[in-house]
Amino acid sequence: MPHPYVLLSAAVSLDGFLDDTGPDRLLLSGPADFDRVDEVRAASDAILVGAGTLRTDNPRLLVNSAERRAARVAEGLPEYPLKVTVTASGDLDPDAQFWHTGGEKAVYTTDKGAERLRELGIAADVVAVGAELEWRAVLDHLGRVKGVRRLMVEGGGRVHTQLLQQGLADELQLAVAPLFVGQAQAPRMFGSGGYPPGRLRLVETRPVGDVVLMRYVPTAPGTGRLASAADRHWLALACELAERCPPSRTAFSVGAVIVAADGAELARGHSREGGDPVVHAEEAALAKRDAEDPRLAGATVYSSLEPCARRTSRPRPCARLILDAGVHRVVTAWREPDTFVTAADGSGVLVAEGADVVVLPEYEARATAPNRHLLG
């Protein structure tokens, strides 16, 4: 299983605070938004909060609607999503409500933290991920072992910050409340440090009672061979473009997108675009850019099928076109089969000249769908 879809959810004041400094929790949302959050919880496979939130808020993290719980059961799901927390130290209260309400629980921790949690008798599956607590290891285990496809993260600010800074958040849902906190020591939604460059993309905004819900998705590609959440968004678009190709029995249907390091889309293309019966997706996209565009050097090419290493229809295969354009990072869903070219290895050509190639096999089914008639 791939990493889960990671949805960050929080309510903030107009000046960006999660809470004030008073002894009681500041209620930023109203009844309508609390119900919306309950709906999002019910649609999730797991809900995660950090250890700090567990200590300060003592949350239960339940799906409150009996109708929504019944709908989950009718779909063959547990009544409640898996509840998850993370802690490096293992210093958690075994009497917290988190452990004694709802369904199954899991706590991700370090090797030392696991020893502490087992001594405390925490009522949860204790998962040690090594000497350090690393988010990629946590998400890998949640997807591969726990079968979590959709993970809702409800805080706190440190957890949200780390997931965004590491490019692991697929979506950000912010409910902005019509009030100010104005206390410098109050907890903020996001901390300082390096974030992925560029602008997030706004996908929805709507009033929910007296708060405004804003939904954003990341756009900046990952770096090197580590996949980011934005890489998945852009590769999904490449797969959509492949579905637009005029059908052929002599060539694959492929979609491609070129994205700058700051998340700006530079060009897109698909096989046989514009009535050209032999143009390839990456070729069509690259032809739309000025060869001298300096952004190409830091760009990523997303292609639903591995760029070709050999072809008879044009002098240069797509792997060579990409390298000649100065692009050194490619994300793809599917390695080229032997249907037309035996032992094709466009990825090998790219890697041999210093490019980074990332393969996301969870998108292979979408990439092959418009090519089923070619695959026997």
Residue pairs with C-beta under 8 A, 6 or more apart in sequence:
1 143
1 144
1 147
1 148
1 149
1 362
2 143
2 360
2 362
3 136
3 139
3 140
3 142
3 143
3 168
4 45
4 46
4 139
4 142
4 143
4 148
4 149
4 150
4 151
5 149
5 150
5 151
5 170
5 171
6 139
6 151
6 153
6 163
6 168
6 169
6 170
6 171
6 229
7 40
7 44
7 150
7 151
7 152
7 153
7 169
7 170
7 171
7 172
7 173
8 153
8 160
8 163
8 164
8 169
8 171
8 172
8 173
9 37
9 40
9 152
9 153
9 154
9 173
10 18
10 154
10 155
10 157
10 160
10 173
10 174
10 175
10 189
11 18
11 28
11 29
11 33
11 174
11 175
11 176
11 177
11 211
12 18
12 28
12 174
12 175
12 176
12 177
12 189
13 28
13 176
13 177
13 179
13 180
13 181
14 176
14 177
14 178
14 179
14 180
15 180
15 181
15 182
16 188
16 189
16 190
17 181
17 183
17 186
17 187
17 188
17 189
18 28
18 155
18 156
18 157
18 186
18 187
18 188
18 189
19 25
19 26
19 181
19 186
19 187
20 26
20 181
20 183
20 186
21 183
21 185
21 186
25 57
26 181
28 175
28 177
28 179
28 211
29 37
29 175
29 177
29 209
29 211
30 209
30 210
30 211
31 209
32 208
32 209
32 211
33 175
33 208
33 209
33 211
33 213
35 65
36 175
36 208
36 213
37 175
38 63
38 64
38 65
38 68
39 65
39 68
40 152
40 173
41 47
41 61
41 62
41 63
41 81
41 152
42 63
42 65
42 68
42 69
42 71
42 72
42 81
43 150
44 81
44 150
44 151
44 152
45 77
45 81
45 82
45 146
45 147
45 148
45 149
45 150
45 151
46 81
46 82
46 83
46 84
46 106
46 142
46 146
46 148
46 150
46 151
46 152
47 61
47 81
47 82
47 83
47 84
47 151
47 152
47 153
47 154
48 83
48 84
48 85
48 86
48 151
48 152
48 153
48 154
48 159
49 57
49 59
49 61
49 84
49 85
49 98
49 153
49 154
49 155
49 156
49 159
50 85
50 86
50 87
50 155
50 156
50 158
50 159
51 85
51 86
51 87
51 88
51 89
51 91
51 92
52 156
52 158
53 59
53 154
53 155
53 156
53 159
54 85
54 87
54 92
54 93
54 96
54 98
55 92
55 93
56 156
58 96
58 97
58 98
59 97
59 98
59 154
60 97
60 98
60 101
60 102
61 83
61 98
61 101
61 102
61 154
62 80
62 101
62 102
63 69
63 72
63 79
63 80
63 81
69 79
69 80
72 78
72 79
72 80
73 79
78 103
78 104
79 103
80 102
80 103
80 104
81 103
81 152
82 103
82 104
82 105
82 106
82 146
82 148
83 98
83 102
83 103
83 104
83 105
83 106
84 105
84 106
84 107
84 108
84 142
84 151
85 92
85 98
85 105
85 106
85 107
85 108
86 107
86 108
86 109
86 133
86 138
86 159
87 107
87 108
87 109
87 113
87 117
87 133
88 109
88 110
88 113
88 132
88 133
89 109
89 110
89 112
89 113
89 116
90 109
90 110
90 112
90 113
90 114
90 115
90 116
90 117
90 120
91 116
92 107
92 117
92 120
92 122
94 120
94 121
94 122
94 123
98 105
99 105
99 122
99 123
99 124
100 123
104 125
105 123
105 124
105 125
106 124
106 125
106 126
106 127
106 142
106 146
107 117
107 122
107 124
107 125
107 126
107 127
108 127
108 129
108 133
108 138
108 141
109 117
109 126
109 127
109 128
109 129
109 133
110 128
110 129
110 130
110 131
110 132
110 133
111 128
111 130
111 131
112 131
113 128
113 133
114 126
114 127
114 128
117 124
117 126
118 126
127 141
129 137
129 138
129 141
130 137
135 162
135 163
135 166
135 168
136 166
136 168
136 226
139 151
139 168
142 148
142 151
143 149
153 159
153 160
153 163
153 169
156 187
157 187
157 188
157 189
157 190
157 191
158 191
160 169
160 189
160 190
161 190
161 191
161 193
163 169
164 172
164 190
164 195
164 196
164 218
165 193
165 194
165 195
165 196
167 196
167 218
167 220
167 222
167 226
167 228
167 229
167 230
168 228
168 229
169 218
169 229
170 217
170 218
170 229
170 232
170 233
171 203
171 215
171 216
171 217
172 200
172 215
172 216
172 217
173 213
173 214
173 215
174 189
174 213
174 214
174 215
174 216
175 208
175 211
175 212
175 213
175 214
176 211
176 212
176 213
176 214
177 210
177 211
178 210
178 211
196 218
196 220
196 228
196 230
196 263
197 220
197 261
197 262
197 263
198 219
198 220
198 260
198 261
198 262
198 263
198 264
199 219
199 262
199 263
200 216
200 217
200 218
200 219
200 263
201 216
201 217
201 218
201 219
201 263
202 214
202 215
202 216
203 215
203 216
203 217
204 213
204 214
204 215
205 212
205 213
205 214
205 215
206 212
206 213
207 213
217 229
217 230
217 233
218 228
218 229
218 230
218 233
218 263
219 230
219 233
219 259
219 262
219 263
219 264
220 228
220 230
220 261
220 262
220 263
221 228
221 230
221 231
221 234
221 259
221 261
221 263
221 299
221 300
221 329
221 331
222 228
222 230
222 231
222 300
222 331
222 358
223 329
224 329
224 356
225 356
225 357
225 358
226 358
227 331
227 358
227 360
230 263
231 300
231 302
231 331
231 358
231 360
232 360
232 363
234 257
234 259
234 300
234 302
234 331
235 302
235 304
235 331
235 332
235 333
235 360
235 363
236 363
236 366
237 255
237 257
237 268
237 302
238 254
238 255
238 256
238 257
238 268
238 281
238 302
238 303
238 304
238 333
238 367
239 255
239 304
239 333
239 363
239 366
239 367
239 369
240 255
241 255
241 256
241 257
241 268
241 269
241 270
241 281
241 304
242 253
242 254
242 255
242 270
242 271
242 281
242 304
242 305
242 366
242 367
242 369
242 370
242 371
243 253
243 255
243 369
243 370
244 255
244 270
245 253
245 254
245 255
245 270
245 271
245 272
245 273
245 281
245 370
246 271
246 272
247 253
247 370
247 373
248 271
248 272
248 277
249 373
249 374
250 340
251 271
251 272
251 277
251 278
251 340
252 271
252 305
252 336
252 339
252 340
252 371
252 374
253 270
253 271
253 272
253 370
253 371
254 270
254 271
254 280
254 281
254 282
254 303
254 304
254 305
254 367
255 268
255 269
255 270
255 271
255 281
255 303
255 304
256 268
256 269
256 270
256 281
256 282
256 284
256 285
256 301
256 302
256 303
256 304
257 265
257 267
257 268
257 285
257 301
257 302
258 265
258 266
258 267
258 268
258 285
258 286
258 289
258 296
258 299
258 300
258 301
258 302
258 327
259 265
259 266
259 299
259 300
259 302
260 266
260 295
260 298
260 299
261 295
261 298
261 299
261 300
264 295
266 289
266 293
266 295
266 296
266 299
267 285
267 286
267 288
267 289
268 285
269 279
269 281
269 282
269 283
269 284
269 285
269 286
269 287
269 288
270 281
270 284
271 279
271 280
271 281
271 284
272 278
272 279
273 279
273 281
273 284
274 284
276 284
278 313
278 314
280 308
280 311
280 314
280 318
281 303
281 304
281 305
281 318
282 301
282 303
282 307
282 318
282 321
282 322
283 314
283 318
283 321
285 301
286 321
286 322
286 325
289 296
289 325
291 325
296 325
296 326
296 327
297 326
297 327
297 328
299 327
299 329
300 327
300 329
300 330
300 331
301 307
301 322
301 327
301 329
301 330
301 331
302 330
302 331
302 332
303 318
303 330
303 331
303 332
303 333
304 332
304 333
304 334
304 363
304 366
304 367
305 332
305 333
305 334
305 336
305 367
305 371
306 332
306 334
306 335
306 336
306 344
306 346
306 347
306 359
307 317
307 318
307 319
307 321
307 322
307 330
307 332
307 346
307 347
307 350
308 317
308 318
308 319
308 336
308 341
308 344
308 346
309 317
309 319
309 336
309 341
309 344
309 345
309 346
309 348
309 349
310 317
310 341
310 344
311 317
311 318
311 341
316 324
317 346
317 349
318 346
319 346
319 349
319 350
320 349
322 330
322 350
322 355
323 349
323 350
323 353
323 355
327 355
328 354
328 355
328 356
329 355
329 356
329 357
329 358
330 347
330 350
330 355
330 356
330 357
330 358
331 357
331 358
331 359
331 360
332 347
332 357
332 358
332 359
332 360
333 359
333 360
333 361
333 363
333 364
333 366
333 367
334 361
334 363
334 364
334 367
334 368
335 347
335 359
336 344
336 345
336 346
337 344
337 375
338 344
339 374
339 375
347 357
347 359
350 357
351 357
368 375
